[in-house]
Amino acid sequence: MFILPALLLLQAPAPAPAAKPAAVPPARIELTTPFPVHLGSVGPKEIREAVFGIKSTHDRPFRFRVLDLSLGLRLDEAQLAAPLQPGEVRMVRVQVDPAGLEGFIKGAVRLGTDDPAQPNYILRYDMAVRPEVTVDAARKSLGEVAPHESPELAFRFRREGGDPLKLALASEPPPYLDAELVPGGDAAELRVTLRPTRLKPGVGAGLDVLKVATNAPKQPLFTLYLDWRVVLPVAPEPSRVVFTDLKTTLAALELTSRDGKPFRILKTELEGRGFQVLDAPETEATRQVLRIRRTGKEAEALLVVHCSNLEQPLKVPLRFLDPKLRPAKGAVPPPPPAEEHTHRHAH
């Protein structure tokens, strides 16, 4: 009695094979122009034309209609009013307006036909839309600067499209930088001058961040970077002498001649209390070493060193970071003094 069901299963009809997908009819057109159409670099308000050459391979006349256009395209449909005859080549012209676009752009025209067997046809193009406002460089360098110099450089802006360019400083420059905006119609400049005499003692280099606002809707703000380094005939190492614990009371300051010529330490002075210069070498040398002792718990002082090869004395900050005054465990400690100064402004 258990054999009958098995026989019935063996006699059951086999499942019908899956239906094959319908074949897509072959295309009835050929493109006689390069595809896709590359429009290259295009200005933000520069109207371009994309041209597509279409050749019919159909055996009878058929018509096109516009189904869809990418943003910024305009197509005169009168070009498609007459049916395309067998073997006919027709040039379809499309106006491309890049207004509101920026960067590398891909677009297309989608055409339908009056032949139900024909798929849609997509005519593609691409272009690189230039930004409306450009600056010649987002980062510039003043390089090495002598203490008596006041070097100047300019960030140069330009606006395409015919509208006037207006700039405004969106951040306050540090006190040692003079910043001036110079208008010029569709162009403008931000001129920056470094004044080393306004730098705080111990600051020998910096990377400054300047923010400039524009009246271009898509580029309202530019962030610019300016680096510089002040070079003295005598290089101090370190540029700041910092004591970080109670047990350390002695530190060395090394002074090196940049040009390799010997120099003499004429005099040392201390502005402030809590520190002492143990001795000052009297002989000429290309490298001099000063020993500095911490004698108290004063937070800071200034060491002034007069050298035979310096018109102005060298100023080196002295600091004591009392561990008892440091933040409690778990708190974020302040950053340690840096050898190079970085000045940033947030917008």
N, C-alpha and C positions, 0 to 999 in steps of 0.2 A: 504493500500500500504506500510505500515511500518512493516508488519508482516513477509513478505517474507525474507528479509535479516536475521532476527533472526532465522528463520527456517533453512536457509542455514548454519548458524554458528553452529546450534545444530547438523546438519548432517555431519559437517566436520570431517574427520578421526582424531583420537587421535594421538598425536606425538609419534614417536617410542621411546621405552625405551632406556636409555643410555646403551651403550655396556659395559659389565663387563670387567675389566682388566684381561688380560690373566694370568693364574696362573703360578707362578714360579715353574719349575720342582724341585723335591727334590734333594738335593745334593747326589752325587754318591761317596763321599769319607768320611772317618772319620779320625780324627787326633788321633794318639796313643801316642803323647807326650804332655806335658803341653802346654797350649795355653793361651795367647801368650808366647813366650820363653823369660824369664827374664835372661839377661846376667849379671846383677848386676853392680858392680863398675868396670870400665874399664879404664886402663891407656891411655894417649893421643896417644901412638904409639903401643898399645897392640892389636895384631890381635886375634880376638875371632872367634868361630865357633858356629853358630846357627843350631840346628838339628831339623827337622820336620819329624815325623813319619806319613806317609799317608797310609791308608788302603782303597782299592777299595771295594765299595758295588755295583758296576755296574754288570750287567748280561753279559757283553761282554768286551773284551779288549778295552782300549781307551788310547790316548796319551795326554801328557802335552807339552806345549811350554811356554817359558818365555815371558811375555808381558811387564813387567816393574820391575825395581829394584831400591830401595832407594839408596841415596848417600852412597858410601863406601861399597856396597855389591858386591860380586863376586860369581857367581854360575857356576859350570862346567855343561854345558848342556848335557854332555854325560850321566849324571845321569838320564836324561829324554828320552834318545834315544829309549829305548825299551818300548813298550806299557805296561801299568799297567793291569795285569790280574785280573779277578774276584777274590776277597778275598785276593789279594796280599798286603803285607805290605812293603813299600819302605821307606828308610831313605834318605831324601833330606838334604844335607849339604850345608850351605852357609857361606862363609868367610865374616867377618865383620871387616872392617878397619876404626877406629875412627879418622883417620887423618883429621884435619880441623874442627872437631866437638867438642862441649863442652857442658856440662850440661846434662839434661835428654833428651834422644833421643828416638823417636819412629820411626820404619822403617818397611818395608814390601816387600815381593816378590809377584807379581801378576802373576798368571798362567792362561793360557787359555787351552781349550781342543779341540779335533777334533770331539766332539759331539755337534752339533748345539743346542741341547736342554739343554746343561749344562751351567750354569753361570760361570763367572770367579771365581777363588779361590784366596784368599788373605791370605798369611802366615805372621803373624805379630811377631815382637820382640821389646824389649826395653832394654835400658841400661843407666847408668849414667857415662858419660865420665868425668874423673877427669881433672882439669886444669893442664896445663903443669908446671906452676910455682906456688908454694904455699908458704905462710909465716905462721909461727906458731901462730901469732896473729897480727891483724891490729891495735889493741890498747893495750898499756901496761902502767903500772903505776910504778913510783919510790916510791910512798907512801909518808910518812913523812920523811923529810930530815933535819938533823941538819945543821946549817950554816957552820960548819967546815968540813962537809963530802963532798965527790965527788962520789956519787953512779953511777954505770954503769949497763946498761942492753943491751941485744942484741935482734934484730929482726932476726930470722933465716929463710932463704929462701932455697928452694929445687926445682930442676928441674927434671922432669921425662922424660924418653925417650933416655937418653944417651948423649944428647948434652950438652956442657959446659954452665954454667950459668955466665953471666956477668951483673954486677950492676953498676949504676952510680947515684950520687945524682942529682936530678932534681930541687932541691930548696936549697937555702942558709940557713943553720941552724942559729939560733940567736946566738949572741956572748957568751951567757952563756952555750951553748951546744957544746961539742966536738963530732963530728961524724966521724967514720972511717969505711970504707968498707973493709971486710976481705974476699978474694976469697977462693974457695976450690973445684974446679972442678964442679960437678953438684950441689954443695951447696955453700952458701955464707952467710955472716952476716953483718948487720949494727949495729955497736956498738956505743952507745950514752952515754956520760958522762955529768952529770949536774955539773956546777961550781957555787955554790951559791954566792961566793965572787964577781962574775961578774954581779950579778943582780942589777938593779937600786933600789935606796931606795924606800920603800913602796910596792915593788913587793914581795908577799909571796906565790903565787901559779900560776900555768899556765897550759895551754893545748896547746902543740906545734904540728904543722902539718908538717910532713916531706914527701917529694915525692921522690920515688926511681924509676928510669927507669931500664928496663930489656931488654935483647936481644930476648925475646920470642915474636913472632909476634902477638899473640892474647892477650898478657898481657904486653903491653909496659910500663905501669905505675902503681905503687902501691902508695896509700895514707895511711900513717901511723900516729898514734896519740900517744902522750906521755904526761901523766899528772903527776904532782908533787906538793908537798906542803912543803914549808920551815917552820919548827917549831922552834920558839925561846922560851927560858925559860920565857920570858915576852911577852904577846900577846897585841899589841896595838889595840884599837878600837876607831875610825876607823883607818885603816892603812894609810890613807891620810886625812888631815884636809883641807876641801875645803869651802871657803866662796863664796856664789853665788849671793849676793845682797849687795847694799850699806848700808842698815840699820843694817845688822847683822855684829857686830864687835867682838863678843865674842863666843868662842867655847870651848868644853871640849874634852880632850884626856884621855881616860881611859886605864890604864895599869894593866894587871892581871897576876898573877903568875900561870903558867901552872901546876906546881907540888903542888900547894896549900901551899907553904912555904913563909913566909914573906920576903920582900926585901925592900931595901932602895934606894931612888933616891939620888945619890951622887952629880950629877951636871947636868945642862942643858946648852946647847950652841945653838946659832942661827947663821946659815950661810946664810947671806942675810939680806935684810932690809924689813920693812913694817909689822913686827910682833913682839909681845912681850909675854914672859911667865910671868904671873902675880905673881905666887908663886910656890914653889916646896916643897911638904911635906918633913919633915925631919925625921919622925918616920917610923918604919918598919910596913909593912902591906902587905896583900896578894893582895890588890887592891889599886892603887894610881890614883889620878885624877889631871891632869894639866889643868889649865885654860890658854887659848891662846887668845890674843887680836890682832885684825888687826888694825894697826896704820897708814897705808898708802895704796897706790894703786899699790904697787909692785906686780907683777904677782905671784912670787913664792919665797920660801926660804926653808931651811932645818933645822929641829929641831933635835938636837943630844942630846940623853938622856943617861947618864951614870948610870947604876944600879949596885947594889952590887952583883947580881947574874948573871951578863953578863960579859963575857970576852971581847967582843967588844960592843961598844955603839949601842943603838937602833937609827935608822935614820928614821924620819917621815917627808915626804914632806908636806909643807904648800902651799896652792894655793888660789889665789883670781881671780875669773872669773868675770871681770868687765862687768856688763850688757850693758854698752855703747859700748863695743867692740864686742858684740854678733852679729851674722849674721842678716841681715834685715829680716823683716817679709816675710814669704814665702820661705826663703832659708832653706836649711837643716842644722840644728845645729850640731856641733860636738858632739860625744857621751860623756856622763858624765864620770868622772874618775871612774874606776871599782875597787871594793875591791879586785878582783882576776884578775891577769894578764893573758890575752890570746894572744898568739903570733902565727899568721898564716902567711904562705907563699903561695903565688899563683904561680902556674907553668906558 
